[in-house]
Amino acid sequence: MSETSEKSTTRATATPEAPSTPETPARLTRAQWWLLVVACAAVALVVAAMASLNMALPDIAVDVGATQSQLTWIVDSYTLVLAAFLLPAGALGDRYGRRGVLVAGLAIVGVASALPLVLDSPTWIIVARGLAGLGAALVMPATLSVITAGFPEERRARAVGIWAGTAGAGCIAGMLVSGVILEYSSWLMIFVCFAVAAAVLLTASLTIASSRAQEQWPPDLLGSALSILAVGLFVFGLMEGPHRGWADASVLACIILGLAAATGFVLAELHTPDSARRSGRAAARSRRAVTDRAFGSGALTLLFQFVAMFGVFFIVVQYLQLVLGYSPLDSSIQLIPLILLVMTVSVLIPPIVPRVGLRFLFAGGLALLTGAFVLIGELDPQSSTVLINAALLLPGIGMGMVSAPATHAIVSSTPDDKQGVASAVNDATRELGAAIGVAVAGSMLAAMYGRGIEPVAEMIPDPTARSAVSDSLASALKVAEAAGPRGDELADLARSAFLEGMQQASWTIAVILAVGAVVAAFLSPGRPRITKGREPA
């Protein structure tokens, strides 16, 4: 199929805070609406796949005999491969066509999702999830770049807002769908649903317009390799830190080598053969200081937002199920208002960005997320419905405030020829934030729970039961259930140790987000100044 070349326009004068023209924007065509629907559905699919199996891990362990380590990698292999290959995948879309890369990614996701139906050993499920992560790496930047290339500048912010809201809500939607499936069917149906959805979206993707960079530069093989190593090693270190310990030699080596590869990537990009060709644009770039600040603050804000998002998922889902006794389906339903808030606020925010500026939205959104984690740290078994709802709804407002403006700041600060790479940067910061959020929440929660439950565990004579109680609250509750009436005291003590760890983890993330709010207040551009007869500056 033919690839349509988009206009190669540099946005030297446009800023993410204001539309490029004061005129009333033209209405969207049916083709643009359809493109938006397909792109949003595709990104929702791959984001949902990231979290969907968390609910099914106990059933998978029983059916295929997976160890705890294998269960961890059934979840983590998807995220690791996705994060590592995002930047090269975005560059592929710019060079060879974004629709083609999107179609290829959906095909890989579909095949990988079908593999566990015939090869259901733990090793093959891990391989299938990693392969699906590779497909997702092709899909995610392509979905955003086809939108930015296919929409006029004056309509792009709203389209990006819808995309960002869908991407932010996709993870919770994945857990909800999984909860419904597990309520009535086997965990294999989760893979069936993803395979069918990928096939449907692949067919739909063939009907949308494509684009690619007009100016073709030589493939950057060294930069691609270094970016894969940098993100892959760093994320691997963050994932293994809570399990092996942050002082473990392999964890430290991965993080240090990842940072070294990132440094090498930056140096290599500054000395590529076409750097001389690009140096003539240095003056134009220097005149875009505000846009550069928008790009940097947008990327950092997205990272902090996803630290918060996955911190919420990790902590709150366990609180709902293990402390309040909700079923997986009930806990997923409890998160629906958060989904709706993220999507609604993401769609409503773009028109007010020119009036309030990025600084207010970024700093304010992160401040709300900080407050949300302070409230989460106060939750206990007797918490009122008002407090629980506030702790669940505040994150939705905060995420919605920052997600769409941050994404638009990144893509609108980048020339059209590099939209695939800009989209990949947007997605990579999300993945890094997710990895950091889970690592911080997981390590703090595990450390504080272990310290709190240790005196109780030492009094248990059975070594197997003692080890189970020390491992996690979920295991402790199973031991308590088997112990009969005497188990009630053990369950209460284990919940108390968990709540102490939950409080410390929540407050630690709150401090991180507070720092992010301060950084955003200083780094982000404020409200654009408007002079009579002139565009916002």
Secondary structure, DSSP 8 states (H G I E B T S, - for coil): -----------SS--TTS-S-SS------HHHHHHHHHHHHHHHHHHHHHHGGGGGHHHHHHHH---HHHHHHHHHHHHHHHHHHHHHHHHHHHHH-HHHHHHHHHHHHHHHHHGGGT--SHHHHHHHHHHHHHHHHHHHHHHHHHHHHHS-HHHHHHHHHHHHHHHHHHHHHHHHHHHHHHHHS-THHHHHHHHHHHHHHHHHHTTS-----SS-----HHHHHHHHHHHHHHHHHHHHHHHH-TT-HHHHHHHHHHHHHHHHHHHHHHT-TTHHHHHTTHHHHHTTHHHHHHHHHHHHHHHHHHHHHHHHHHHHHHIIIIIS---HHHHHHHTHHHHHHHHHHHHHSGGGHHHHHHHHHHHHHHHHHHHHHHHHTT--TT--HHHHHHHHHHHHHHHHHHHHHHHHHHHHTS-GGGHHHHHHHHHHHHHHHHHHHHHHHHHHHHHHHHHHHHHHHTT---HHHHHHHHH-HHHHHHHHHHTGGGHHHHHHHHHHHHHHHHHHHHHHHHHHHHHHHHHHHHHS--S----TTS---
